Amino acid sequence: MTGNTSTGVVGWLDATGGISGDMLLGACLDAGVDLAVLRAAVAALRLPDEVRLDARTVQRGGLRASQVLVRCAPSPHARGLADILGLLDAADLDPVVRARAADVFRALGAAEARVHGRPIEQVHFHEVGALDSLADVVGAVAGLHALGIDRLVCSPISLGGGRISAAHGAIPLPGPAVLELLRAAGAPASGGPVETELATPTGVALAVTLAEEFGPMPLMRTTSIGLGAGGRDLDGHPNVTRLVVGRADLAGPAAAHGARHGDSVVLETNVDDLDPRLWPSTLRALLAGGAADAWLTPILMKKGRPAHVLSVLCEPAAADRLRQVIFSHTTSIGVREHTVTKSALARRELRVAVAGGEVRVKIASSRGAVVNASVEYDDVVAVAATAGLPPKVVLDLARAEAVRAHSPAAPGNEFPTVEHPGAHGHGRPGQPG
């Protein structure tokens, strides 16, 4: 996260009270970031219209919290991705802050494009490029960077519920852009517990882009705690985003390269009497049941009979469920398991336009730089068949386009300009628009 030599600093983002861009700004401020740092990051964008950050201490559900107020006039500019990347590229920001802020805006744009059901270059929005969203994203990324966090973990996100007014009438909460961001990232969330908007697309985009893991507070020695306030003092539900910062004993050298750490479980069983035609559906069932990966290894049993070792990699919480999938889909009567420590680069999924079609690509990055681009081969085959091209050509084009699109300074990218302000709830939690 920091891009510096690993400091062993971990951050836990508690979004069970909701999350928005300004709530994360408040949490960073409350955790020890000087307001001048946040202001300097926003000022570095050299925006044509004045944007001012103010702060105050408030009460939310009986808890003291810091509220950052982003003050600006409504922006008349409709900004695309190229405009935003141009602002970031020209800004006097740390390269890591610049790259991660660009990642957040790409995630927002991809979600909006998916919601509208059109390629990203054909989607037009206004609010994603609004001044307050720019201030929220750049300020929050700069704040986390200033705290020296190597690894950010986020709790499941509370989304709220009910309905919110938009340009075309009332839309249900959580809004479609929020749900698409969560789907694309595979991030956990839940509706409620109150009937109002708790999580905005900007806040969720920050969480799913910057967090390398989702789950409970990791093993750490707490050094600071920050509470960022939302816009409402809700009855029975403190509307705050908490940021807990500390030192993690498990943070090793890979943490400096954007790697995720944690214990996983490998389930294994030897099977020598299953109809081989059943293996593909078995592997699909395991992956659908929450396995991180599942694979077969050919072996020779003690009496010379050919067999397979079925291996399933999963989080400990999913082990019981996947063990039952193994028993129900195979002839196994016993499963062994062992714990492994996993380090993985931060990753996210892109959809790139290639040869008149769309191909999914999983990007693995370290400190904002692309390390690997894994192309979804089923998409490649489908596009190749439609376009009349060899799959290898589509594969190369998709990989090159994904790397180009991920580059913070990539020319020619078009960011969706917002069509209907507030149509997908980019405003503050609990407020229309």
N, C-alpha and C positions, 0 to 999 in steps of 0.2 A: 504493500500500500504506500509506503513512504518513498521507496526508491533509494533509500540510503542503505548503508551497511546495516545488517539486521541488529535491531536493538532489543529483540525479545519482548516487544510491547504488543499486547493484544487488546482489542476493543470488542466489547459485547454491546450490540445495539438491541435494546429492549423496545420492540415496537408493539407490545401488547396493549399499549394505551393509544396507539395510532402513530402515524408518521406523515410528515410533509416536509417540504424543503426548509421552511422557516423553523419548524420544530427541531430539525437536525442542526440548523445554525445555532439555535438556543442551547441545545445539548452540548455542542462543541464549546460555546462561550462559557457555559456553566462548569464544564470540565477543566477549564483553565486556559483556553485560547483567548488572547487579547482581542478585544473588539477591533482594534486597529489592524490586526492581521486580516480579519474578514473584510473590513472596508478596503484595504489595500488590494485584495484579490479582485473585488468588484471594480475598483477604480482602474485596475490594469486593463480592463476590457475597453476602456476609452469609448464608452457608449455615447451616442449623440444626445441622449436625454439624461437628465440628472436622476441618479438612483442613490438613495441615502439609507443607511442601516442605523437604526436606533435600537436601544435595548432597555428593558426594565425588568424588575423583579415582580412576579405575580404569584397568586395562589391558585392551584388547580387540585381540587379534591382534597384540600387540606395540606397539600405538599407545596413547598416553596420551589419555584422554577423560574428560569430565565426565558423571557420572551424577546425574540428579535423581530423587529418591525421593518419590513422592506417598504420604503416609501418612494413611490414614483408615480408619475402621471401615466394614464393609458397610452401605450405605445402605438403610433400610427403606422409603424413599419411592420410589414409581413416578411419575416425572415425565413429563409430556407436553410438547409443543412450547410450548404456552401458558405452562406453568410456567417453562420455561427462558427463554423470551423475557421473561417477567415479571421473573425474576431479573436478566437482563441490563439490562432497561430501568431497573430500580431501582438498579443498581450505579453507583458513582462511577467510571466508566470513560470513556476518550476515546471520542467518538462513532464513530470509525473502528474501534476495537477492538470496540466493542459490535456494530456492523453486521457486521463480518467474522466474528466468533464466531457470530453468528446464522446467517450463510450456511453455516458449517461444519455446524452442527446440522441445518439444513434438508437439506443434501446427505446426511448420515447417515440422516435420517428417510426421505427419498425412496428411498434404496437399500434400506433394510430393508423398506419397503412393497412395492417391486418384487419383492424376494426372496420375500416371503410371498404374492405374487400377489393382493393385495387393495388397495383404496383406502387411502390413508394414514390416514384417520380410523378405519378398522377394524382397524388393526394395533396390537398392544400389546406393548411391550418393557419391559425394566427397565434394562439396562446402559447404554444411550445416555444416560440421565439420571443415571447413577451419579456419585458425587462425584469419582472419579478422572478420569472423562472430562470433567467440567466444569472441573476444575483443568487438565488437559492442554490443552484447547482455548483457554480464556481466557488461560492463562499463555503458551502458544506465540504466540498472536496479539499479546499485549501485548509479548512479547519481540522479535518481528520489528518491531513498530512502534517500540520503543525504539531499535532499531538504525538507524532512519531510512530503511529500504529503500523506494525508490520502485517497484521492479520486481523481482519474484521469478521466477527460472527454475528449473525442476526437471529433473533427469536422469530417464531411464527408471527405473522403480521395480523393484527386485528383490523378489520375493514369497515366495521359499522354496517348499517343497513338503512332501509327506507327508500326514499326517492328524493331526487334533487331536480330543481328547475334547470332547463337547458334551452338552447335556441329553438329546438323542435318540440318542446314540451317537457314533461317530467320523464326522467330516465331512472331505472332502478339502480340502487347501490348494492354492492360495489359496481362502479362504472365499468364499461366494456374495456377501456384502455388499461385499467388496473388489472382486470382479470387476464388480459392478454400478456401483460408484463409478467405476471406470476406464472402463467402457462409456459411462456417461452423460457423462463429461467428455472422452471421446476421448483419454485419456492413455495414453502408451506404458508397457509393463511387460513383465517376463519372469519365468517360473518359475525356481526354483532360486536360486543354485547349490548350496544345501544342503537337506537334508530336514528342515526345521523352519520354523516361522512367522517370517518376516522383516518382514512389513508387516501392521499391524492396521488395521481399518476407521477408527479415529480418526486414525491417522497418515496414511492414504491420503486421508481426507476433508480433512484440513488441507492436504495437498500439492495436490490437484486443485482445491480452492477458492481457495487463496491464490496459487498459481503462475499467472502470466499466459502463460507459454510452457513448453514441454518440449523439452529437448535438451542439447547439451554446454555446458560453461562458456562464457558469452558473453565478448565483448571487454571487459576490465575491468582496472583497476589494483587489485590486492588490498590491502586495508587490515587485514582480520582474518580469522581462520579458527577455526571452532568445531567440535569433535567431540563429539557426544552419544552416550552409550553405551547399548546395549540391555542386557537382563537376563542375557545369556549371553556367555561368551567362547568362541566357536565355533572349532573347529580349522580353520585355513586360510581363514577368512572373517571379517575384522574386523566385528563387529556394531556398526557406528557409522553415524550420520547426520552428514554433513559439511555445514557451512554456510560458504560462502565469501562474504565481503562486500567490496565494492570500489567504485570509481568507474568509471562507464561513459562513454566518450567519445561514444557514440551516443545517450545519454539526452537527449532534447530536451524542449520544453515539454509535449508530450502525455503524458510519463511521469507528470506530476503528477496526471493525470486517469485513471489506471488503464489507460493504453494499452499495447499490446504493440508492440514494434518489431522489425524484422528484414527481411532481404532475401528477396524472393520472386521467382519466375520466371514470366513470361507466355509461353506457347507460342502461336503463331498460324500459321494456314495459310488460303489462299484456296481455296475449293472451288466449282466451277461445274457439276459433272456427277454429283452424288450424288442418288439418289432421295430426295426430301424426307421420305418416310415413315421413313427410317432415322435422321433426326436425333435424335428423342427417345431411342432406344436408345443412340445414340452418346454423348449427354450423360450418360445414366445410367451407362454404362460408365466414363466419365472420372471421375465423382464417386465411383463405387465403387472406382476405382483409386487414390484418394488426392488428387484435385484439390480445392482449396479452393473453386473455383467454375469454371463452364464456361458459355459463352454464344455466341450467334450474332448477327452484325451483317450485315444485307443491304447489298450493294454492287452496283455496276454495273461490269463488266469493260471493258477497253479497246475491245472490239468491240461494246459495247452489250449483252452477254450478262449476265443477272442471276446473282448468285452470293452466297455467304456467306463472311464471315470467321469462322472458328472460333477462339475465344480460350479459353485454359485457364490459370488461376492456380494455382500450386502452390509447394511448398517445393522448393529446389534438389535435395534428395535424391530427390524423386519425379519429376524431369523425364524421366529416361531411360525409366522405366516408362510414363509417360503419353504420351511420344512414340510408343512402340510401339502404344499403344491407338489413337492417331490414325491411324497407318498401317494398322492391322488393321481399323478400323471405317469408314474413309472412303476416298476415291479419291486422297487427297493423296500427292504424291511428294516433298514437301519441307516442313520446318517451320522457321520462324524463331523466335527467342526473344530476350527482353531482360529485364534485371533491374530490379525495382522495389523501392522501400522502402515497407513497409506499416506503418501504425499502426492498431491496432484496440483497441476497448474490451474489457475483460474480460467474458467471457460464460459463461453456463451454461444448461442446459435444465431447465425445470420441466414437470411434468405436472399440469394443473389439472382438477378435476372441474367440468363444465359441462353443464347440461341432461341429466343422467343418463348422460353419457359422459365421456371423457377426451381432452384436447387438449394437445399439446406446444407449449410456448412457449419461445423462446430469449430470455433476459434479458441485456441489455447494461448494465453498470453502471460508474459512476465514483465512486471513493471511497465505495463502499457504497450509493450512491443510484442508482435506476433511471434510465437514460437512454432506452432503447428496449426495446420488447417486441415481438418478431416471432413471430406465431402461425403454426403449421403449417397451411396451408390445406386440405390433404387431410384432416386430422383434423376440421377445421371442417365440411367438406362431409359427411363420414360421420356426425357427430353431428347435424347439421341434418336429414339425411334420416331418421334414426331418431326424432328428437324432433318432426318435423313443423314445424320452424322455418325461417325464411329464414336462409341462411348469414351474412348481415350481422349478425343478432342474436347468433348464436353467436360470431362473430368479436369483437364488442364485449364480450360477457360474458367470453370467455376472456382478452382483454387486460386487462380490469379486474381479474379474479380473480388473474392472474399478478402484477400490480403490487401488489395488496393483500397477497398471500402473501409477496412479497419484502420488504415493509416490516418493519424490525426490531421495531416496536411494534404490528404488526397484531393486533387483538383477534380472538379466535375461532379462531385456528389451533390445531390439535390435533397435538401431537408424539407419535409412537409411543412408548408406554411399553414397556420391554423385557420380553418374554415369558419368555425362557429365558436367564438369565445365561450369557454365553460361547457361546451357540449359534452366533454368527457370528464368534467370535474377537475380541471387543473388548478382551481382556486384553492383557497385555504379550507381546511376541514370544517364542515358545517355551514359553509357559505355557498350560495348559488354561484356557479361559475368558478 
